Amino acid sequence: PHLILDISLFATIKMLFCILIGFLLTTKNILSPTSLKELSNICFRLFTPCYLLVQIIRTLASPATAPSLLLLVPLIALTQIAAGYLLSQPLLKLLNVPPPQRVPTAALCAFGNGGTLALILIPALFSAVAPAITGPAVAAVSLYLLVWSPLFWSVGYSMITSGARAG
């Protein structure tokens, strides 16, 4: 139990340290709002997809990996999105959500949290304790995000913004 607390604390400290660096660079005007936007675009459009693909390829190329199990992850992402949407329908009526807000709220239920934070936490939490599962775990999250992200930024975004257009 003590080791788990230490590892979790260290992972959290690393993440908070990165946030602190960003905060200091922004408040000291070393990074302008334009620079931040461009840096965000580079990370989102280039580095993140490359990282996801490298993790998937590295894991699938490993002889220890059972690709058939890993390839179920995209199906799990689709199932989770569908289940979230379908389960939201009776809840929206039960909670008496106004009709203009039902579609955006259903989208939020369907897509939830995509798991990007897991890409940061998995290596921090598992690399010291169980390094053999770090790669496959990151690959599984990567495969999940490769299905989730395009659906969220197309279908989900359209559903969420429909509430702004309606109301």
C-alpha positions as CSV (number, residue, x, y, z in Angstrom):
1,P,0.0,0.0,0.0
2,H,2.8,2.4,0.8
3,L,4.5,1.8,-2.6
4,I,1.2,2.6,-4.4
5,L,0.8,5.8,-2.5
6,D,4.4,6.8,-3.3
7,I,3.9,6.0,-7.0
8,S,0.6,7.8,-7.2
9,L,2.0,10.8,-5.4
10,F,5.1,11.0,-7.7
11,A,2.8,10.8,-10.8
12,T,0.7,13.6,-9.5
13,I,3.7,15.7,-8.6
14,K,5.1,15.3,-12.1
15,M,1.8,16.3,-13.6
16,L,1.4,19.3,-11.3
17,F,5.0,20.3,-12.1
18,C,4.2,20.4,-15.8
19,I,1.1,22.6,-15.0
20,L,3.3,24.9,-12.9
21,I,5.8,25.3,-15.7
22,G,3.0,26.2,-18.1
23,F,1.6,28.6,-15.6
24,L,4.9,30.3,-15.0
25,L,5.7,30.6,-18.7
26,T,2.3,32.1,-19.3
27,T,2.3,34.6,-16.4
28,K,5.9,35.8,-17.2
29,N,4.8,36.4,-20.8
30,I,7.4,33.9,-22.2
31,L,4.5,32.2,-24.0
32,S,2.0,34.5,-25.6
33,P,-1.6,33.5,-26.1
34,T,-0.8,33.0,-29.8
35,S,2.2,30.8,-28.9
36,L,0.0,28.7,-26.6
37,K,-2.6,28.2,-29.3
38,E,0.0,27.1,-31.8
39,L,1.7,24.8,-29.3
40,S,-1.6,23.3,-28.5
41,N,-2.3,22.7,-32.2
42,I,1.0,21.1,-32.7
43,C,0.5,18.8,-29.7
44,F,-3.1,18.0,-30.7
45,R,-2.6,17.5,-34.4
46,L,0.9,16.1,-34.6
47,F,2.5,14.8,-31.4
48,T,-0.5,13.1,-29.9
49,P,-1.5,11.1,-33.0
50,C,2.2,10.1,-33.5
51,Y,2.5,9.0,-29.9
52,L,-0.7,7.0,-30.1
53,L,0.4,5.2,-33.3
54,V,3.9,4.5,-32.0
55,Q,2.5,2.9,-28.8
56,I,0.0,0.8,-30.8
57,I,2.6,-0.4,-33.3
58,R,5.2,-1.1,-30.6
59,T,2.7,-3.2,-28.7
60,L,1.4,-5.1,-31.7
61,A,4.9,-5.8,-32.8
62,S,5.8,-7.4,-29.4
63,P,5.6,-11.2,-29.4
64,A,4.1,-11.1,-25.9
65,T,1.0,-9.2,-27.0
66,A,-2.2,-10.9,-27.8
67,P,-3.4,-8.6,-30.7
68,S,-6.9,-10.1,-30.8
69,L,-7.5,-8.9,-27.2
70,L,-6.1,-5.5,-27.9
71,L,-8.1,-5.1,-31.1
72,L,-11.3,-5.4,-29.0
73,V,-10.6,-2.0,-27.5
74,P,-12.0,0.0,-30.4
75,L,-15.2,-2.1,-30.1
76,I,-15.3,-1.3,-26.4
77,A,-15.0,2.5,-27.2
78,L,-18.0,2.2,-29.6
79,T,-20.0,0.2,-27.1
80,Q,-19.3,2.7,-24.4
81,I,-20.4,5.6,-26.6
82,A,-23.6,3.8,-27.6
83,A,-24.4,2.7,-24.1
84,G,-23.9,6.2,-22.7
85,Y,-26.2,7.6,-25.3
86,L,-28.9,5.0,-24.9
87,L,-28.8,5.1,-21.1
88,S,-29.1,8.9,-21.2
89,Q,-32.4,8.9,-23.0
90,P,-34.6,7.7,-20.2
91,L,-32.6,9.7,-17.6
92,L,-33.1,12.9,-19.6
93,K,-36.8,12.4,-19.5
94,L,-36.8,11.4,-15.9
95,L,-34.7,14.4,-14.9
96,N,-37.0,16.6,-17.0
97,V,-34.1,18.1,-19.0
98,P,-35.6,20.8,-21.4
99,P,-35.8,19.5,-25.0
100,P,-33.3,22.0,-26.4
101,Q,-30.7,20.7,-24.0
102,R,-31.4,17.0,-24.4
103,V,-29.1,16.4,-27.4
104,P,-26.1,18.1,-26.0
105,T,-26.6,16.4,-22.6
106,A,-26.9,13.0,-24.3
107,A,-23.6,13.7,-26.1
108,L,-21.9,14.5,-22.8
109,C,-23.3,11.2,-21.4
110,A,-22.2,9.3,-24.5
111,F,-18.7,10.6,-24.7
112,G,-17.8,11.3,-21.1
113,N,-14.1,11.5,-20.4
114,G,-12.1,10.1,-23.3
115,G,-9.2,9.0,-21.2
116,T,-6.4,11.3,-22.3
117,L,-5.3,11.7,-18.7
118,A,-4.7,7.9,-18.7
119,L,-1.9,8.4,-21.2
120,I,0.0,10.5,-18.6
121,L,-0.9,8.4,-15.6
122,I,-0.4,4.8,-16.9
123,P,3.4,5.1,-17.5
124,A,3.8,7.0,-14.2
125,L,1.9,4.5,-12.2
126,F,2.9,1.2,-13.8
127,S,6.5,1.6,-15.1
128,A,8.0,1.1,-11.7
129,V,5.7,-1.6,-10.5
130,A,4.7,-3.6,-13.6
131,P,6.7,-2.3,-16.6
132,A,5.6,-5.3,-18.7
133,I,2.0,-4.0,-18.8
134,T,2.8,-0.3,-19.3
135,G,3.2,-0.6,-23.1
136,P,0.0,-2.7,-23.7
137,A,-2.0,-0.5,-21.3
138,V,-0.9,2.7,-23.2
139,A,-1.6,0.9,-26.5
140,A,-5.1,0.0,-25.3
141,V,-5.8,3.6,-24.3
142,S,-4.4,4.7,-27.6
143,L,-6.6,2.4,-29.6
144,Y,-9.6,3.6,-27.5
145,L,-8.7,7.2,-28.2
146,L,-8.2,6.6,-32.0
147,V,-11.9,5.6,-32.1
148,W,-13.2,8.0,-29.5
149,S,-11.5,11.2,-30.6
150,P,-12.7,11.4,-34.2
151,L,-16.2,10.5,-33.1
152,F,-16.2,13.1,-30.3
153,W,-14.8,15.9,-32.4
154,S,-17.3,15.2,-35.2
155,V,-20.5,13.6,-33.9
156,G,-20.1,14.7,-30.3
157,Y,-19.2,18.3,-31.2
158,S,-22.1,18.6,-33.5
159,M,-24.5,17.3,-30.8
160,I,-23.0,19.6,-28.1
161,T,-23.2,22.7,-30.3
162,S,-26.7,21.9,-31.4
163,G,-27.9,23.1,-27.9
164,A,-26.1,26.4,-28.4
165,R,-27.9,26.8,-31.8
166,A,-31.3,25.7,-30.4
167,G,-31.1,27.8,-27.2
